[in-house]
Amino acid sequence: MAEKKSLEERIESTKRHLKENLNTVRAGRANPALLDKVMVDYYGTPTALKALANISVPDPRTLMISPFDPKAVSDIERAINEANIGITPANDGKVIRLAIPQLTEERRKELTKVVKGYGEEAKVAVRNMRRDINEDLKKAQKAGDITEDDLKEDLEETQKTVEKAIKEIDEMIADKEKELMEV
């Protein structure tokens, strides 16, 4: 069934996107993925930070950014400030350090809401995929391309795939919430 393969690929894509979004949520410990969406204006061209510098984690609460081109330090610092990730960069001329502050209880709860929002977006996307495939299957049955028994079987299979995906999304969200609430 081509629809099933297509559905599974689209679900995997949705889960990958969710994972990328969850990685950008700061959990009080240093994670280079926090900077994945930072774009630096490098000689007039928007460039991903990870293409311009080595990002390391010297200790659990610090990110160290070592630019390949020392002249790019101020551009990188400006881009981090503009990215509004809530961390002020410290620049010593050669490297940039980001000290990740401890999260307050209030901030942890706010971030948990953000994470739940990401999860809900992913689940809505998966449900929309199910709706589209179900409509396609019903059209195929009306056109005589598949039998009523095949339609019923395919609808059940689609539902099982969607339920499995939603369960996996819920687990991803629960893991991130657990990580956020750790002190």
C-alpha positions as CSV (number, residue, x, y, z in Angstrom):
1,M,0.0,0.0,0.0
2,A,1.7,3.2,-1.2
3,E,-0.3,5.4,1.2
4,K,1.1,3.5,4.2
5,K,4.7,4.0,3.1
6,S,3.9,7.7,2.4
7,L,2.2,8.1,5.8
8,E,5.1,6.5,7.7
9,E,7.7,8.7,5.8
10,R,5.6,11.9,6.6
11,I,5.3,10.8,10.3
12,E,9.0,10.3,10.5
13,S,9.5,13.7,9.1
14,T,7.1,15.2,11.6
15,K,9.0,13.4,14.5
16,R,12.3,14.7,13.2
17,H,11.0,18.2,13.1
18,L,9.6,17.8,16.6
19,K,13.0,16.6,17.8
20,E,14.7,19.6,16.3
21,N,12.2,21.9,18.1
22,L,12.7,20.1,21.4
23,N,16.5,20.4,21.1
24,T,16.2,24.2,20.9
25,V,14.4,24.3,24.3
26,R,17.0,25.0,26.9
27,A,16.9,22.6,29.8
28,G,19.4,24.2,32.1
29,R,22.4,22.2,30.8
30,A,24.7,23.0,27.9
31,N,23.6,21.5,24.6
32,P,25.1,22.6,21.3
33,A,21.7,22.0,19.6
34,L,20.5,25.1,21.4
35,L,22.4,27.1,18.7
36,D,21.2,25.1,15.7
37,K,18.8,27.8,14.5
38,V,21.3,30.7,15.0
39,M,22.1,32.3,11.6
40,V,25.2,34.6,11.4
41,D,25.4,37.4,8.8
42,Y,28.9,36.4,7.5
43,Y,30.1,38.8,4.9
44,G,26.5,39.6,3.9
45,T,25.4,35.9,3.7
46,P,23.2,34.3,6.3
47,T,25.2,31.3,7.5
48,A,24.4,28.6,10.1
49,L,26.6,29.1,13.2
50,K,27.7,25.5,13.2
51,A,29.2,26.1,9.7
52,L,31.4,29.0,11.0
53,A,32.6,27.7,14.4
54,N,33.3,24.6,16.5
55,I,30.8,24.4,19.4
56,S,32.0,22.5,22.4
57,V,30.8,21.8,25.9
58,P,33.7,22.2,28.3
59,D,31.5,21.7,31.4
60,P,27.7,21.0,31.9
61,R,26.8,24.7,32.2
62,T,29.0,26.2,29.5
63,L,29.0,26.3,25.7
64,M,32.2,27.4,24.0
65,I,32.1,28.6,20.4
66,S,35.5,28.7,18.6
67,P,35.1,30.5,15.2
68,F,37.2,29.1,12.3
69,D,37.7,32.7,11.3
70,P,38.7,34.9,14.2
71,K,37.3,38.0,12.5
72,A,33.8,36.5,12.7
73,V,33.7,36.6,16.6
74,S,31.7,39.9,16.7
75,D,29.3,38.8,14.0
76,I,28.7,35.5,15.9
77,E,28.2,37.4,19.1
78,R,25.7,39.7,17.4
79,A,23.8,36.8,15.9
80,I,23.5,35.0,19.3
81,N,22.1,38.2,20.9
82,E,19.6,38.6,18.0
83,A,18.6,35.0,18.2
84,N,17.0,35.8,21.6
85,I,17.9,32.5,23.3
86,G,18.1,34.2,26.7
87,I,21.8,33.9,27.2
88,T,24.3,36.7,26.9
89,P,27.6,35.7,25.2
90,A,31.0,36.5,26.8
91,N,33.6,37.2,24.2
92,D,37.4,37.1,24.9
93,G,38.4,38.0,21.4
94,K,39.1,34.4,20.3
95,V,36.2,32.4,21.6
96,I,32.7,33.0,22.8
97,R,31.4,31.4,26.0
98,L,27.8,31.0,26.9
99,A,27.1,30.4,30.5
100,I,23.8,28.5,30.8
101,P,22.0,29.8,33.9
102,Q,20.0,27.5,36.3
103,L,16.3,27.6,35.4
104,T,13.9,28.9,37.9
105,E,10.8,26.9,38.7
106,E,8.6,29.4,36.9
107,R,10.8,29.2,33.8
108,R,10.7,25.4,33.9
109,K,6.9,25.5,33.9
110,E,6.9,28.0,31.0
111,L,9.2,25.8,29.0
112,T,7.0,22.8,29.7
113,K,4.1,24.6,28.2
114,V,6.2,25.4,25.1
115,V,7.2,21.7,24.8
116,K,3.6,20.6,25.1
117,G,2.7,23.1,22.3
118,Y,5.3,21.5,20.1
119,G,3.9,18.1,20.9
120,E,0.4,19.2,20.1
121,E,1.5,20.7,16.8
122,A,3.1,17.4,15.8
123,K,0.0,15.4,16.8
124,V,-2.3,17.7,14.8
125,A,0.0,17.2,11.8
126,V,-0.2,13.4,12.2
127,R,-4.0,13.6,12.5
128,N,-4.2,15.7,9.4
129,M,-2.2,13.1,7.5
130,R,-4.6,10.4,8.7
131,R,-7.6,12.5,7.5
132,D,-6.0,13.0,4.1
133,I,-5.2,9.3,3.6
134,N,-8.7,8.3,4.8
135,E,-10.2,10.7,2.2
136,D,-8.0,9.3,-0.5
137,L,-8.9,5.7,0.4
138,K,-12.6,6.5,0.4
139,K,-12.3,8.2,-3.0
140,A,-10.5,5.1,-4.4
141,Q,-13.2,2.9,-3.0
142,K,-16.0,5.1,-4.7
143,A,-14.0,5.0,-7.9
144,G,-13.9,1.2,-7.7
145,D,-10.1,1.0,-7.4
146,I,-10.4,-0.9,-4.0
147,T,-13.1,-3.1,-2.4
148,E,-15.0,-2.2,0.7
149,D,-13.1,-4.9,2.6
150,D,-9.8,-3.4,1.5
151,L,-11.0,0.1,2.5
152,K,-11.9,-1.1,6.0
153,E,-8.6,-3.0,6.3
154,D,-6.6,0.1,5.1
155,L,-8.5,2.5,7.4
156,E,-7.7,0.2,10.4
157,E,-4.1,0.0,9.4
158,T,-3.8,3.8,9.0
159,Q,-5.5,4.2,12.4
160,K,-3.0,1.8,14.1
161,T,0.0,3.7,12.5
162,V,-1.4,7.1,13.7
163,E,-2.0,5.8,17.2
164,K,1.6,4.4,17.4
165,A,3.0,7.7,16.1
166,I,1.0,9.8,18.7
167,K,2.2,7.5,21.4
168,E,5.8,8.0,20.3
169,I,5.3,11.8,20.2
170,D,3.8,11.7,23.7
171,E,6.8,9.8,24.9
172,M,9.2,12.4,23.4
173,I,7.3,15.2,25.1
174,A,7.3,13.3,28.4
175,D,11.0,12.7,28.2
176,K,11.7,16.4,27.5
177,E,9.4,17.5,30.4
178,K,11.2,15.2,32.7
179,E,14.5,16.7,31.6
180,L,13.2,20.2,32.1
181,M,11.9,19.5,35.6
182,E,15.2,18.0,36.8
183,V,17.0,20.3,39.1
